[in-house]
Amino acid sequence: MRLYLDDDSVNRVLIAQLRQAGHDVQIPADIGSAGEADAVHLLHALREKRVLVSYNHDDYKELHDLVIGSGGFHPGILALRRDGDRRRDMRPFQVVGAIGKFIASGSPFVDSFNVLNHWR
């Protein structure tokens, strides 16, 4: 799967594990957009037909609602929740596993906003 990890999701271990699992992963540093606004990252993912992955749940939920509410589209957003509880927060291998389960479920990606924590 073609993925774009925003600034909040960039984690060396996560990137390595996603690539090892066969995903095509791109990060802001690859395209010179580190530190840009969330809307810039979503626009890049849309243009490149990449599913966006982020720990920034609230902002991307609002952007998803805006895009869909205005009649637009996007390749999909996979959000991760952080609760500040190490027992509940997802580690990189859990994120990779959750993406695999989500893909295997056949659930749609396009124009969808999904929380990966539900797919552990």
Buried (B, 14 or more C-beta within 10 A) or exposed (E): BEBBBBBBBBBEEBBEBBEEBEBEBBBBEEEEBEEBEBBEBBBBBBEBEBBBBBBBBEBBBEBBEEBBEEEEEBBBBBBBBEEEEEEEBBEBEBBBBBBBBBEEEEEEBEBBBBBBBEBE
